[in-house]
Amino acid sequence: MLIPARWRNVQMALIGLVALLAIYYNLLGYHSPQGESGRADSRGLAENLGFVVLGGLIWLCTPTTATIALTTWQEAIRRKWMVGLLGFAIVLMLISTFFTWMQQGEEKKFLMDFGVGFTVIITLLMAIFLGVALIQPDIERRTIFTILSKPVERSEFLLGKYLGLCLTLLTSLAAMSLMFLVSYSLFYIRREGLTDALTSGPGHPGLAFELGNLSRALLLHSGALMAMAAVSLTLSLVLTNIAAVVFSFGIFFLGQGAAYWEYLTRGGSGSLAPSVSGFIKAVFLIVPRLDTFDVRQRLVNSMPIAFNYMWKSFGTGLLYTAAILMIAHWIWSEREF
């Protein structure tokens, strides 16, 4: 398919921005602002390959892919259960300060943990249930024949569906995050006072720092959503909807405990049988490192969530997502209707 020159120019500009971001990361951005030790302040191959994957996704997005993505987003956002779930989540975010009585003396930490945790749960449900229900209806209704009979490549259809799913998840995440940040700001100002909220000092980082940290934590969660969207979409191509949902949840919980699997393989729990150790290593290799996207511990301890920490998680997440999408493309190209 012939791609318009204007479209390619925009893509080249975006890829140029990704290249500039990669240069900044390798020169300065891999350092944490407070000087953390170990992996936090070191450059690795995975996060640099993440820049390559991001540039590749931009290049592969054609006008047809964008049209399918936009159509998928419009259809997904209008689903009744999506509207109901998102509406319920937004209302709960607005009244989230009501639940702070459940942890007297630690209201601020409780509110942070509750807001981010609830956002993770709701958007995860959307990623899994939407992901497994994107392609099968087109096959069952035979509309896939009409779509593929036009100048639409299978890769464009699959990537468009995936990008539309990601756009839906980002829209939902943005709406929930905005409501939570407003609610948290009002709670903070009511508790600390407007003057103290706008100033910072030792042991008192201030509202601007808290909101910035929360925003970055919620943005970081979008990386986990992209990985889970790819997983659920791929599983829907080979399993029934119910089985795909079950396996998607299983992969999520295994990914959240990836650090524990790594601990076991390094002998952290004592001597393990070689067969058990080999099985755990295999599990550790095939599940995404979703634990790196969960930064609630840093939030409640007022530790900065800097660009270097975010990109290390995003880079490895993009690599995993690319691998899963390649598997999905292979399955999709071999499938006969």
C-alpha contacts under 8 A as a table, 3 or more apart, distances in Angstrom:
res1	aa1	res2	aa2	distance
1	M	151	P	7.55
3	I	7	W	6.84
3	I	8	R	6.93
3	I	62	T	6.98
3	I	63	P	7.53
4	P	7	W	5.30
4	P	8	R	6.51
5	A	8	R	5.08
5	A	9	N	6.14
6	R	9	N	5.04
6	R	10	V	6.39
7	W	10	V	5.26
7	W	11	Q	6.32
7	W	62	T	7.98
7	W	63	P	7.66
8	R	11	Q	4.94
8	R	12	M	6.09
9	N	12	M	5.07
9	N	13	A	6.22
10	V	13	A	5.07
10	V	14	L	6.27
11	Q	14	L	5.11
11	Q	15	I	6.10
11	Q	58	I	6.31
11	Q	59	W	6.17
12	M	15	I	5.02
12	M	16	G	6.02
12	M	59	W	7.90
13	A	16	G	4.98
13	A	17	L	6.40
14	L	17	L	5.06
14	L	18	V	6.39
14	L	55	G	7.98
14	L	58	I	7.49
15	I	18	V	4.96
15	I	19	A	6.19
15	I	55	G	5.35
15	I	58	I	7.05
15	I	59	W	7.87
16	G	19	A	4.95
16	G	20	L	6.24
17	L	20	L	5.05
17	L	21	L	6.17
18	V	21	L	5.01
18	V	22	A	6.18
18	V	51	F	6.61
18	V	54	L	7.62
18	V	55	G	6.69
19	A	22	A	4.99
19	A	23	I	6.26
19	A	51	F	7.43
20	L	23	I	5.05
20	L	24	Y	6.20
21	L	24	Y	5.08
21	L	25	Y	6.08
22	A	25	Y	5.04
22	A	26	N	6.21
22	A	48	N	7.13
22	A	51	F	6.49
23	I	26	N	5.27
23	I	27	L	6.14
24	Y	27	L	5.20
24	Y	28	L	5.71
24	Y	29	G	5.67
25	Y	28	L	5.54
25	Y	29	G	3.83
25	Y	30	Y	5.33
25	Y	308	N	7.40
26	N	29	G	6.27
26	N	30	Y	6.20
26	N	43	R	7.02
27	L	30	Y	7.41
28	L	31	H	6.10
29	G	32	S	7.56
29	G	307	F	6.68
29	G	308	N	5.75
30	Y	40	A	7.65
30	Y	41	D	5.77
30	Y	42	S	6.34
30	Y	43	R	6.25
30	Y	307	F	7.61
30	Y	308	N	4.68
30	Y	309	Y	7.97
31	H	35	G	6.79
31	H	36	E	7.94
31	H	40	A	7.40
31	H	41	D	4.85
31	H	42	S	7.29
31	H	308	N	6.32
32	S	35	G	5.20
32	S	36	E	6.08
32	S	40	A	6.90
32	S	41	D	6.10
32	S	306	A	6.22
32	S	307	F	7.67
32	S	308	N	6.16
32	S	309	Y	7.52
33	P	304	P	7.97
33	P	306	A	7.04
35	G	41	D	7.16
36	E	40	A	5.92
36	E	41	D	6.08
37	S	40	A	6.03
37	S	41	D	5.98
38	G	41	D	6.13
38	G	42	S	6.82
39	R	42	S	5.15
39	R	43	R	7.72
40	A	308	N	7.24
40	A	309	Y	6.52
41	D	308	N	7.67
43	R	47	E	7.66
44	G	47	E	5.99
44	G	48	N	6.79
45	L	48	N	5.26
45	L	49	L	6.12
46	A	49	L	5.15
46	A	50	G	6.27
46	A	312	K	7.77
46	A	315	G	6.13
46	A	316	T	5.57
46	A	319	L	7.35
47	E	50	G	4.85
47	E	51	F	6.92
47	E	311	W	6.66
47	E	312	K	5.34
47	E	313	S	7.73
47	E	314	F	7.39
47	E	315	G	4.05
47	E	316	T	5.85
48	N	51	F	5.39
48	N	52	V	6.96
48	N	315	G	6.91
49	L	52	V	5.00
49	L	53	V	6.29
49	L	315	G	6.92
49	L	319	L	7.15
50	G	53	V	5.03
50	G	54	L	6.14
50	G	314	F	7.28
50	G	315	G	4.04
50	G	316	T	6.43
50	G	317	G	7.86
50	G	318	L	5.58
50	G	319	L	5.89
51	F	54	L	5.10
51	F	55	G	6.20
51	F	315	G	6.93
52	V	55	G	5.14
52	V	56	G	6.11
53	V	56	G	4.94
53	V	57	L	6.20
53	V	318	L	6.57
53	V	319	L	6.76
53	V	322	A	6.99
54	L	57	L	5.22
54	L	58	I	6.40
54	L	318	L	7.26
55	G	58	I	5.16
55	G	59	W	6.30
56	G	59	W	5.07
56	G	60	L	6.14
57	L	60	L	5.17
57	L	61	C	6.31
58	I	61	C	5.44
59	W	62	T	7.64
61	C	64	T	7.97
61	C	65	T	5.62
61	C	66	A	6.61
61	C	156	E	7.60
61	C	159	L	7.70
61	C	160	G	7.90
62	T	65	T	5.02
62	T	66	A	6.26
62	T	156	E	7.38
63	P	66	A	5.03
63	P	67	T	6.20
64	T	67	T	5.08
64	T	68	I	6.28
64	T	152	V	6.98
64	T	156	E	6.72
64	T	160	G	7.79
65	T	68	I	5.22
65	T	69	A	6.09
65	T	156	E	5.01
65	T	157	F	6.39
65	T	159	L	6.51
65	T	160	G	4.42
66	A	69	A	4.97
66	A	70	L	6.11
66	A	160	G	6.17
67	T	70	L	5.19
67	T	71	T	6.15
67	T	160	G	7.45
68	I	71	T	5.09
68	I	72	T	6.01
68	I	157	F	6.70
68	I	160	G	4.94
68	I	161	K	6.39
68	I	164	G	7.19
69	A	72	T	5.08
69	A	73	W	6.17
69	A	159	L	7.95
69	A	160	G	4.37
69	A	161	K	5.51
69	A	162	Y	7.30
69	A	163	L	5.45
69	A	164	G	3.81
69	A	165	L	7.50
69	A	167	L	7.82
70	L	73	W	5.07
70	L	74	Q	6.22
70	L	164	G	5.91
71	T	74	Q	5.12
71	T	75	E	6.20
71	T	164	G	7.37
72	T	75	E	5.19
72	T	76	A	6.00
72	T	160	G	7.81
72	T	161	K	6.16
72	T	164	G	5.01
72	T	165	L	6.89
73	W	76	A	5.13
73	W	77	I	5.97
73	W	164	G	4.86
73	W	165	L	6.42
73	W	167	L	6.40
73	W	168	T	5.36
74	Q	77	I	5.44
74	Q	78	R	6.36
75	E	78	R	5.42
75	E	79	R	6.70
76	A	79	R	5.49
76	A	82	M	7.33
76	A	130	L	7.54
76	A	165	L	7.75
76	A	168	T	6.86
77	I	82	M	6.35
77	I	83	V	6.83
77	I	168	T	6.54
78	R	82	M	7.08
78	R	83	V	6.62
79	R	82	M	5.21
79	R	83	V	6.25
80	K	83	V	5.14
80	K	84	G	6.11
81	W	84	G	5.01
81	W	85	L	5.93
82	M	85	L	5.16
82	M	86	L	5.92
82	M	126	M	7.56
83	V	86	L	5.26
83	V	87	G	5.91
84	G	87	G	5.13
84	G	88	F	6.09
85	L	88	F	5.16
85	L	89	A	6.15
85	L	122	I	7.78
86	L	89	A	5.04
86	L	90	I	6.13
86	L	172	S	6.82
86	L	176	M	7.81
87	G	90	I	5.21
87	G	91	V	6.25
88	F	91	V	5.28
88	F	92	L	6.19
89	A	92	L	5.10
89	A	93	M	6.12
89	A	119	T	7.83
89	A	122	I	7.29
89	A	176	M	6.79
90	I	93	M	5.03
90	I	94	L	6.32
90	I	175	A	7.25
90	I	176	M	5.44
90	I	179	M	6.31
90	I	180	F	7.97
91	V	94	L	5.14
91	V	95	I	6.45
92	L	95	I	5.22
92	L	96	S	5.67
93	M	96	S	4.98
93	M	115	G	6.81
93	M	176	M	6.83
93	M	179	M	5.86
93	M	180	F	5.03
93	M	183	S	7.02
94	L	97	T	7.67
94	L	179	M	5.82
94	L	180	F	6.28
94	L	182	V	7.70
94	L	183	S	5.49
95	I	98	F	5.70
95	I	99	F	7.98
95	I	183	S	7.32
96	S	99	F	5.82
96	S	100	T	7.58
96	S	111	L	7.16
96	S	114	F	7.89
96	S	115	G	7.21
96	S	180	F	7.75
96	S	183	S	7.21
97	T	100	T	5.50
97	T	111	L	6.74
97	T	183	S	7.04
97	T	184	Y	7.47
97	T	187	F	6.73
98	F	101	W	7.01
99	F	102	M	5.89
99	F	111	L	7.90
100	T	103	Q	5.94
100	T	104	Q	7.20
100	T	107	E	5.04
100	T	108	K	7.74
100	T	110	F	6.49
100	T	111	L	6.32
101	W	104	Q	5.64
101	W	107	E	7.09
103	Q	106	E	5.66
103	Q	107	E	5.86
103	Q	110	F	6.63
104	Q	107	E	6.04
106	E	109	K	5.51
106	E	110	F	6.07
107	E	110	F	5.05
107	E	111	L	6.04
108	K	111	L	5.14
108	K	112	M	6.30
108	K	188	Y	7.81
109	K	112	M	5.16
109	K	113	D	6.17
109	K	300	V	5.30
110	F	113	D	5.16
110	F	114	F	5.89
111	L	114	F	5.07
111	L	115	G	5.90
111	L	184	Y	7.51
112	M	115	G	5.34
112	M	116	V	6.15
112	M	214	L	7.87
112	M	296	R	7.72
112	M	299	L	7.34
112	M	300	V	7.02
113	D	116	V	5.51
113	D	117	G	5.74
113	D	296	R	6.25
113	D	300	V	7.46
114	F	117	G	5.15
114	F	118	F	5.83
115	G	118	F	5.36
115	G	119	T	6.18
115	G	180	F	6.47
116	V	119	T	5.13
116	V	120	V	6.20
116	V	217	A	7.94
116	V	218	L	6.89
116	V	296	R	7.44
117	G	120	V	5.08
117	G	121	I	6.33
118	F	121	I	5.14
118	F	122	I	6.23
119	T	122	I	5.36
119	T	123	T	6.06
119	T	173	L	7.27
119	T	176	M	6.86
119	T	177	S	7.61
120	V	123	T	5.49
120	V	124	L	5.91
120	V	221	H	7.22
121	I	124	L	5.14
121	I	125	L	6.31
122	I	125	L	5.22
122	I	126	M	6.44
123	T	126	M	4.93
123	T	127	A	6.10
123	T	169	L	6.63
123	T	172	S	7.23
123	T	173	L	6.71
123	T	225	L	7.42
124	L	127	A	5.01
124	L	128	I	6.23
124	L	225	L	6.65
124	L	228	M	7.70
125	L	128	I	5.39
125	L	129	F	5.98
126	M	129	F	5.44
126	M	130	L	5.58
126	M	131	G	7.84
126	M	169	L	7.08
127	A	130	L	5.53
127	A	131	G	5.68
127	A	165	L	7.54
127	A	169	L	6.70
127	A	225	L	6.43
127	A	228	M	6.48
127	A	229	A	5.22
127	A	232	S	7.46
128	I	131	G	5.08
128	I	132	V	6.29
128	I	228	M	6.91
128	I	229	A	6.44
128	I	232	S	5.47
128	I	245	V	6.32
128	I	248	S	6.64
128	I	249	F	7.76
129	F	132	V	5.57
129	F	133	A	6.44
129	F	232	S	7.91
129	F	245	V	6.78
130	L	133	A	5.20
130	L	134	L	6.24
130	L	165	L	7.32
131	G	134	L	5.71
131	G	165	L	6.95
131	G	229	A	5.71
131	G	230	A	7.67
131	G	232	S	5.04
131	G	233	L	4.69
131	G	236	S	7.48
132	V	135	I	7.44
132	V	136	Q	7.66
132	V	232	S	5.48
132	V	233	L	5.40
132	V	235	L	7.25
132	V	236	S	4.84
132	V	241	N	5.87
132	V	244	A	6.56
132	V	245	V	6.96
133	A	136	Q	6.02
133	A	137	P	6.78
133	A	236	S	7.48
133	A	241	N	7.16
134	L	137	P	6.66
134	L	138	D	7.69
134	L	161	K	7.11
134	L	233	L	7.47
135	I	138	D	5.48
135	I	139	I	6.64
135	I	161	K	7.78
135	I	233	L	7.95
135	I	236	S	7.73
135	I	237	L	7.83
136	Q	139	I	5.09
136	Q	140	E	6.12
136	Q	236	S	7.41
136	Q	237	L	7.71
137	P	140	E	5.02
137	P	141	R	5.94
138	D	141	R	5.28
138	D	142	R	5.86
138	D	143	T	5.12
138	D	144	I	5.26
139	I	142	R	4.97
139	I	143	T	6.49
139	I	144	I	5.58
139	I	337	F	7.78
140	E	143	T	7.88
141	R	144	I	7.76
142	R	145	F	5.86
142	R	146	T	7.56
143	T	146	T	5.23
143	T	147	I	6.39
144	I	147	I	5.08
144	I	148	L	6.05
145	F	148	L	5.32
145	F	149	S	5.91
146	T	149	S	5.24
146	T	150	K	6.89
147	I	150	K	5.68
147	I	152	V	6.86
148	L	151	P	6.99
148	L	152	V	5.51
148	L	153	E	6.87
148	L	154	R	7.12
149	S	152	V	7.35
152	V	156	E	6.47
152	V	157	F	6.80
153	E	156	E	5.13
153	E	157	F	6.38
154	R	157	F	5.09
154	R	158	L	6.19
154	R	332	W	7.39
154	R	333	S	6.73
155	S	158	L	5.18
155	S	159	L	5.98
155	S	329	H	6.50
155	S	333	S	7.91
156	E	159	L	5.22
156	E	160	G	5.77
157	F	160	G	5.11
157	F	161	K	6.17
158	L	161	K	5.20
158	L	162	Y	6.28
158	L	329	H	7.22
158	L	332	W	7.92
159	L	162	Y	5.02
159	L	163	L	6.04
160	G	163	L	5.14
160	G	164	G	5.97
161	K	164	G	5.10
161	K	165	L	6.19
162	Y	165	L	5.08
162	Y	166	C	6.28
162	Y	229	A	7.28
162	Y	230	A	6.96
162	Y	233	L	7.42
163	L	166	C	4.95
163	L	167	L	6.06
164	G	167	L	5.01
164	G	168	T	6.21
165	L	168	T	5.11
165	L	169	L	6.28
165	L	229	A	7.10
166	C	169	L	5.07
166	C	170	L	6.07
166	C	225	L	7.62
166	C	226	M	6.19
166	C	229	A	7.06
167	L	170	L	5.08
167	L	171	T	6.10
168	T	171	T	5.15
168	T	172	S	6.29
169	L	172	S	5.15
169	L	173	L	5.98
169	L	222	S	7.93
169	L	225	L	7.35
170	L	173	L	4.94
170	L	174	A	5.94
170	L	222	S	6.85
171	T	174	A	5.17
171	T	175	A	6.28
172	S	175	A	5.21
172	S	176	M	6.22
173	L	176	M	5.27
173	L	177	S	5.89
173	L	218	L	7.78
173	L	222	S	7.72
174	A	177	S	5.08
174	A	178	L	6.02
175	A	178	L	5.30
175	A	179	M	6.44
176	M	179	M	5.30
176	M	180	F	6.19
177	S	180	F	5.08
177	S	181	L	6.04
177	S	215	S	7.56
177	S	218	L	6.91
178	L	181	L	5.23
178	L	182	V	6.23
179	M	182	V	5.23
179	M	183	S	6.19
180	F	183	S	5.02
180	F	184	Y	5.98
181	L	184	Y	5.01
181	L	185	S	5.99
181	L	211	L	6.82
181	L	214	L	7.77
181	L	215	S	7.92
182	V	185	S	5.14
182	V	186	L	6.32
183	S	186	L	5.31
183	S	187	F	6.26
184	Y	187	F	5.04
184	Y	188	Y	6.04
185	S	188	Y	5.08
185	S	189	I	6.12
185	S	207	L	7.24
185	S	211	L	7.73
186	L	189	I	5.25
186	L	190	R	6.01
187	F	190	R	5.19
187	F	191	R	6.11
188	Y	191	R	5.19
188	Y	192	E	5.86
188	Y	193	G	7.56
188	Y	197	A	6.93
188	Y	207	L	7.15
189	I	192	E	5.31
189	I	193	G	4.81
189	I	194	L	5.21
189	I	197	A	5.83
190	R	193	G	5.59
190	R	194	L	7.55
192	E	195	T	7.95
192	E	196	D	5.80
192	E	197	A	5.97
193	G	196	D	5.53
193	G	197	A	6.00
194	L	197	A	5.03
194	L	198	L	6.30
195	T	198	L	5.40
195	T	199	T	6.51
196	D	199	T	5.18
196	D	200	S	7.32
196	D	206	G	7.21
197	A	200	S	7.57
197	A	206	G	5.35
197	A	207	L	5.11
197	A	208	A	7.98
198	L	206	G	6.10
198	L	207	L	6.15
198	L	208	A	7.14
199	T	205	P	7.87
199	T	206	G	5.61
199	T	207	L	7.79
200	S	204	H	5.42
200	S	205	P	4.79
200	S	206	G	4.53
201	G	204	H	4.98
201	G	205	P	5.91
201	G	206	G	7.50
202	P	205	P	7.03
205	P	208	A	7.95
205	P	209	F	5.93
205	P	210	E	7.13
205	P	302	S	7.62
206	G	209	F	5.64
206	G	210	E	6.46
207	L	210	E	5.04
207	L	211	L	6.03
208	A	211	L	5.25
208	A	212	G	6.08
209	F	212	G	5.12
209	F	213	N	6.08
210	E	213	N	5.17
210	E	214	L	6.10
210	E	302	S	7.60
211	L	214	L	5.07
211	L	215	S	5.99
212	G	215	S	5.12
212	G	216	R	6.22
213	N	216	R	5.22
213	N	217	A	6.15
213	N	299	L	6.88
213	N	304	P	6.37
213	N	305	I	5.94
214	L	217	A	5.02
214	L	218	L	6.18
214	L	299	L	7.16
215	S	218	L	5.22
215	S	219	L	6.08
216	R	219	L	4.93
216	R	220	L	5.94
216	R	305	I	6.65
216	R	310	M	7.94
217	A	220	L	5.04
217	A	221	H	6.44
217	A	293	F	7.94
217	A	294	D	7.70
217	A	295	V	6.33
217	A	296	R	7.70
217	A	299	L	7.94
217	A	305	I	7.12
218	L	221	H	5.15
218	L	222	S	7.04
219	L	222	S	5.42
219	L	223	G	7.66
220	L	223	G	5.69
220	L	224	A	7.51
220	L	293	F	5.93
220	L	310	M	6.24
220	L	313	S	7.90
220	L	314	F	7.44
221	H	224	A	5.27
221	H	225	L	6.46
221	H	293	F	5.69
221	H	294	D	7.12
222	S	225	L	4.90
222	S	226	M	6.20
223	G	226	M	5.16
223	G	227	A	6.46
223	G	293	F	7.17
223	G	313	S	7.65
223	G	314	F	5.72
223	G	317	G	6.30
223	G	318	L	7.70
224	A	227	A	5.19
224	A	228	M	6.20
224	A	290	L	6.00
224	A	293	F	6.32
224	A	317	G	7.06
225	L	228	M	5.09
225	L	229	A	5.90
226	M	229	A	5.09
226	M	230	A	6.34
226	M	317	G	7.99
226	M	321	T	7.09
227	A	230	A	5.26
227	A	231	V	6.34
227	A	288	P	7.44
227	A	317	G	6.33
227	A	318	L	7.43
227	A	320	Y	6.95
227	A	321	T	5.10
228	M	231	V	4.91
228	M	232	S	6.09
228	M	248	S	7.40
228	M	252	F	7.30
229	A	232	S	5.32
229	A	233	L	6.04
230	A	233	L	5.22
230	A	234	T	6.06
230	A	321	T	6.09
230	A	324	I	6.29
230	A	325	L	6.26
231	V	234	T	5.26
231	V	235	L	6.14
231	V	248	S	6.66
231	V	321	T	7.89
231	V	324	I	6.59
232	S	235	L	5.17
232	S	236	S	6.15
232	S	244	A	6.49
232	S	245	V	7.10
232	S	248	S	5.73
233	L	236	S	5.25
233	L	237	L	6.91
233	L	328	A	7.81
234	T	237	L	5.45
234	T	238	V	7.34
234	T	324	I	7.10
234	T	325	L	7.18
234	T	327	I	7.49
234	T	328	A	5.00
235	L	238	V	5.55
235	L	239	L	5.83
235	L	244	A	5.26
235	L	247	F	7.89
235	L	248	S	7.66
236	S	239	L	5.31
236	S	240	T	6.45
236	S	241	N	6.18
236	S	244	A	5.57
237	L	328	A	7.45
237	L	331	I	7.26
237	L	332	W	7.25
238	V	331	I	7.99
239	L	243	A	5.92
239	L	244	A	5.58
240	T	243	A	5.30
240	T	244	A	6.00
241	N	244	A	5.10
241	N	245	V	6.18
242	I	245	V	5.18
242	I	246	V	6.30
243	A	246	V	5.12
243	A	247	F	6.12
244	A	247	F	5.22
244	A	248	S	5.94
245	V	248	S	5.07
245	V	249	F	6.27
246	V	249	F	5.34
246	V	250	G	6.24
247	F	250	G	4.87
247	F	251	I	6.14
248	S	251	I	5.16
248	S	252	F	6.21
249	F	252	F	4.99
249	F	253	F	6.28
250	G	253	F	5.34
250	G	254	L	6.17
251	I	254	L	5.06
251	I	255	G	5.90
251	I	287	V	6.20
251	I	288	P	7.85
252	F	255	G	5.02
252	F	256	Q	6.17
252	F	288	P	7.97
252	F	290	L	7.36
253	F	256	Q	5.05
253	F	257	G	6.43
254	L	257	G	5.17
254	L	258	A	6.14
254	L	287	V	6.67
255	G	258	A	4.92
255	G	287	V	5.39
255	G	288	P	5.17
255	G	289	R	5.26
255	G	290	L	4.92
255	G	291	D	6.45
256	Q	259	A	7.76
256	Q	289	R	6.89
256	Q	290	L	5.00
256	Q	291	D	4.50
257	G	260	Y	5.33
257	G	261	W	6.65
257	G	290	L	7.91
257	G	291	D	6.45
258	A	261	W	5.08
258	A	262	E	6.26
258	A	284	F	6.29
258	A	287	V	7.50
258	A	288	P	7.64
258	A	289	R	5.77
258	A	290	L	7.26
258	A	291	D	6.44
259	A	262	E	5.05
259	A	263	Y	6.15
259	A	289	R	7.85
259	A	291	D	6.96
260	Y	263	Y	4.88
260	Y	264	L	6.28
261	W	264	L	5.11
261	W	265	T	6.35
261	W	280	I	6.46
261	W	281	K	7.45
261	W	283	V	7.91
261	W	284	F	5.97
262	E	265	T	5.19
262	E	266	R	6.39
262	E	281	K	7.61
262	E	284	F	6.71
263	Y	266	R	5.30
263	Y	267	G	6.70
263	Y	268	G	5.26
263	Y	269	S	7.64
264	L	267	G	5.31
264	L	268	G	5.16
264	L	269	S	5.85
264	L	277	S	7.69
264	L	280	I	7.64
265	T	268	G	7.25
265	T	277	S	6.01
265	T	280	I	6.74
265	T	281	K	6.24
267	G	270	G	5.33
267	G	271	S	6.40
267	G	272	L	7.41
269	S	272	L	7.86
272	L	276	V	6.45
272	L	277	S	5.99
273	A	276	V	5.25
273	A	277	S	6.11
274	P	277	S	5.03
274	P	278	G	5.97
275	S	278	G	5.10
275	S	279	F	6.19
276	V	279	F	5.11
276	V	280	I	6.21
277	S	280	I	5.14
277	S	281	K	6.18
278	G	281	K	5.10
278	G	282	A	6.23
279	F	282	A	5.08
279	F	283	V	6.29
280	I	283	V	5.06
280	I	284	F	6.07
281	K	284	F	4.95
281	K	285	L	6.20
282	A	285	L	5.16
282	A	286	I	6.46
283	V	286	I	5.42
283	V	287	V	6.28
284	F	287	V	5.77
285	L	288	P	7.88
288	P	317	G	7.10
288	P	320	Y	6.53
289	R	292	T	6.05
289	R	293	F	7.90
289	R	316	T	7.88
289	R	317	G	7.37
290	L	293	F	5.47
290	L	294	D	7.12
291	D	294	D	5.36
292	T	295	V	7.24
292	T	313	S	5.83
293	F	310	M	7.99
293	F	313	S	6.27
294	D	297	Q	7.94
295	V	298	R	5.31
295	V	299	L	6.38
295	V	305	I	7.93
296	R	299	L	4.87
296	R	300	V	6.29
297	Q	300	V	5.53
297	Q	301	N	6.37
298	R	301	N	5.22
298	R	302	S	6.06
298	R	303	M	4.90
298	R	304	P	7.13
298	R	305	I	7.33
299	L	302	S	5.13
299	L	303	M	6.11
299	L	304	P	7.67
300	V	303	M	7.80
305	I	309	Y	6.43
305	I	310	M	7.05
306	A	309	Y	5.51
306	A	310	M	6.41
307	F	310	M	5.06
307	F	311	W	6.06
308	N	311	W	5.36
308	N	312	K	6.19
309	Y	312	K	5.38
309	Y	313	S	6.61
310	M	313	S	5.41
310	M	314	F	6.14
311	W	314	F	4.71
311	W	315	G	5.58
312	K	315	G	5.28
312	K	316	T	6.45
313	S	316	T	5.56
313	S	317	G	6.06
314	F	317	G	4.92
314	F	318	L	5.99
315	G	318	L	5.21
315	G	319	L	6.44
316	T	319	L	5.11
316	T	320	Y	6.34
317	G	320	Y	5.16
317	G	321	T	6.07
318	L	321	T	4.94
318	L	322	A	6.00
319	L	322	A	5.16
319	L	323	A	6.30
320	Y	323	A	5.17
320	Y	324	I	6.29
321	T	324	I	5.16
321	T	325	L	6.11
322	A	325	L	5.11
322	A	326	M	6.16
323	A	326	M	5.17
323	A	327	I	6.44
324	I	327	I	5.11
324	I	328	A	6.22
325	L	328	A	4.82
325	L	329	H	6.02
326	M	329	H	5.01
326	M	330	W	6.24
327	I	330	W	5.14
327	I	331	I	6.29
328	A	331	I	5.14
328	A	332	W	5.96
329	H	332	W	4.98
329	H	333	S	5.93
330	W	333	S	5.26
330	W	334	E	6.28
331	I	334	E	5.34
331	I	335	R	6.22
332	W	335	R	5.25
